[in-house]
Amino acid sequence: MILPEVEPIAWPRIRFVLTAYAIASVLAFIVYAAYPVRMERPDYTGEGFGMGLMRDVIGVDDPANCFPSSHTLFAVLGPILVSWGRAPRWLAVVAWILGVSICATTITVGQHYFVDVAGGIVVAAIGFLVARATVKV
């Protein structure tokens, strides 16, 4: 069996991706420190599987530092980078569907407010744009 030739790892692209995540993360932590937001979470007292699962999630996820949403930041920055990296169209579509789904579910399960999600999207975009302006790829 002959394996297809694989392009060598492009370290400048990996450096770019890591820089984008680092910039976005640092920016989010600066906002957390300057503008700490705490939210009231719903009380999941039911007996179903979903209720037990949500109790477990809330048990390990501190209700502080909600703005901007890091869930959203990472869920959106991934598809931005996949799309920018010229991945196959089907992969970019799957990445965006997953990212949008994470954004929606952080609101519907009571982990974040809409403004937290919007803030996460903005921080992801800023991280990408600053990395694009500063890292030569």
GITA-V436300 format. One record per residue. SS is DSSP state (@ for helix, = for strand, . for the rest). D_CENTER is the distance of its C-alpha to the mean C-alpha in whole Angstrom. Layout:
ss,d_center
SS,D_CENTER
SS,D_CENTER
//
This chain:
ss,d_center
.,39
.,38
.,34
.,33
.,32
.,29
.,28
.,27
.,24
.,23
@,22
@,22
@,19
@,18
@,18
@,16
@,13
@,14
@,15
@,12
@,9
@,12
@,13
@,10
@,10
@,13
@,13
@,11
@,14
@,17
@,16
@,16
@,19
@,20
.,19
.,19
.,18
.,19
.,19
.,22
.,20
.,23
.,25
.,25
.,28
.,29
.,30
.,28
@,26
@,23
@,24
@,25
@,21
@,20
@,22
@,21
@,17
@,18
@,21
@,18
.,15
.,17
.,17
.,17
.,15
.,13
.,13
.,10
.,8
@,6
@,4
@,4
@,3
@,2
@,3
@,5
@,6
@,7
@,9
@,10
@,11
@,13
@,15
@,16
.,17
.,19
.,18
.,21
@,20
@,20
@,17
@,15
@,16
@,15
@,11
@,11
@,13
@,10
@,7
@,10
@,11
@,8
@,8
@,12
@,12
@,11
@,14
@,16
.,16
.,17
.,14
.,13
.,15
@,15
@,15
@,12
@,10
@,12
@,11
@,7
@,8
@,11
@,10
@,7
@,11
@,13
@,11
@,12
@,15
@,17
@,16
@,18
@,21
@,21
.,21
.,23
.,22
//
